[in-house]
């Protein structure tokens, strides 16, 4: 009997020692990862968003300080992102510029002053620049925002920074799948995480279907949500193993393989809203990190499309057929990245710009804005 107890306690001690050793190794690996990489935590404060602010579309909560991808963000009384709580727009500004967009233009993970909108503010201190961008928006949200704002506000110029996933509710709703990580306000009309994962799986993405199927498991989703905001080691391993830049692009690319006219139709309605209001409207198509990579850097096992620029070509062809111009900064970015296109984006991120990427987007936009704004007619 004594021998059995001794054996039991020895086994129990071995288990605790094993667990302690494993935790110590993981803690050390976590510390090394935090000290040696520039990976940032993902997710947004749960109170960043408010429901139904624009005809059914959620918006940013007004007058709030929140966290987005580890960076402090501030909003004004309209819920627009601003540099700080003390920021005030220039009084009696003639040049009022409206920025429309999703997380690309919102600039998560980057100090506002370092985003392309913030850099534009610094370059044009006499302009009133309103950044209405909201994380997770799609084309229908832009339409709702445009209709709402144009009822009471006047602008000299409106710029829509278009993300390739804006035509699909699937990509946009992925940001809403977890209220814990993404801070999304509950929306009973939105599909849940399982439905979103199934939608991606139905695209026959052999390389990513297992990952997307795992998203439908609540236990896996909960664990993923917690780890995304607490463990940089987890983010590093996940990024290296799964290559999210490729995975997200290839998922969204499938949306452009068939006829997409109906998906792009809201762009025509948005353009009409600004045309009827007499506001010049500029569309800028933001690229994915995967599209800017050197050809030999792409993973052939992921069945790279023959033309990674197909989405931009289809968008531009559609808009051109309706006499709407769209700017494509791909060549501008590639020619100035010096072969280090990944540096233009947040670490292992599919689409969100780093400080370097925001700086390039600012330089790209600045020359077009300088040509547009001086020649715009004054509002009556």
C-alpha positions, 0 to 999 in steps of 0.5 A, a space after each residue: 500500500 505504501 509503495 503504491 502511494 509512493 508510486 502515485 505521488 511520483 507519477 503526480 510529481 512527474 506530471 507537474 514537473 512536465 507541465 511546469 517545464 512545458 510552461 517554462 519553455 513556452 514562456 521563454 519562447 513567448 518572451 523571445 518572440 516578443 523581443 525579437 519580432 515586430 508582430 503586433 496583437 490583433 483585435 479591437 476594443 469591444 466598445 469601438 463600434 456602435 450599431 446602426 449609425 448609418 441607415 443600418 450600418 454600424 459605425 465607430 463610437 463617437 468621442 472614444 479612446 479605444 485600442 485597435 491592433 495594439 494602438 490607441 485610437 480616438 474618434 470625434 463626435 461623428 465617430 471619425 478617427 482623429 489624431 487625439 482627443 484634443 484634436 480640432 478641425 481647422 475652423 472655416 476650412 474651405 477644403 473639406 475632404 471625406 475619406 471612405 473606407 474600411 480597416 485599410 483607411 482606418 489604419 489599425 496598428 499605426 499611430 494616426 499621425 503616421 497613417 496616410 490620412 494623418 500624413 495628409 492632415 500634416 501636409 494640408 493643415 488648412 484642410 478639414 479631413 474627415 476619416 469616416 472609415 470603419 473596420 469591417 465595412 463593405 460596399 453597401 456600408 459605404 453607400 449608407 454612409 454616403 447617403 447619410 453624410 451628404 444630407 447635412 455635410 458638404 465636401 470638396 472631394 471624396 476619396 474611397 479607398 477600396 479593399 478587394 474584399 469589399 465586394 463580399 460580405 464573407 470577408 467583411 463579416 470575418 471581422 465580426 465573427 468574434 465579439 471578443 477579439 474584434 469588438 463587433 456589436 451584436 447584429 442578429 442579421 449577420 451570419 455567425 462564425 460557423 456560417 462564415 467559415 462554411 462560406 469560405 469552405 464552399 469556395 473549394 479552397 483546398 489549401 485553406 479549407 481545414 483552417 476555415 472549417 476549424 473556425 466553425 468550432 466554438 472551442 477553437 474560435 474562442 481559443 484563437 480569439 484569446 491567443 490572438 490578443 495575448 500570445 505573440 508566439 501563437 501569432 508568429 507560429 500561425 503566420 509562418 505555418 499558414 501564410 495568412 497573406 496568401 490565404 486571405 488573398 486567394 479566398 477573396 480572389 475567387 470572388 472575382 473569377 466569375 461575373 462580378 458586375 452585380 457585386 460592384 453595382 453599389 459603386 455606381 450608386 455611391 458615385 451617383 450620390 456624390 455626382 448628384 451632390 456635386 462632389 468629385 469622387 475618387 476611387 483608389 484600389 488598395 492592393 494585397 500584400 500577396 499581389 506585390 510579392 516577387 513571382 519567385 516568392 509565391 508558394 506554388 503549392 497554393 495554386 497561385 492564380 495565373 493573373 494575381 492582378 485580375 481583381 484590379 483589372 475587373 474593377 477598373 474595367 467595370 468602372 471605366 464602362 460607366 465613366 468612373 475612374 479608379 486609381 491603382 497604386 500597384 506599380 507605384 508601390 512596387 517601384 518604390 518598395 525596393 523588393 521589400 514589399 512585405 515591409 509595406 504591410 503590418 507583420 504577416 498581414 494580408 492587407 493593412 499598411 505599416 507606417 512605410 505603406 501608409 507613407 507610400 499611399 500618402 505620396 501616391 494620393 497627394 499628387 492626385 489631390 493636389 491636381 484636383 482640389 485647387 480646380 474644384 468649384 466652390 459650394 454655393 
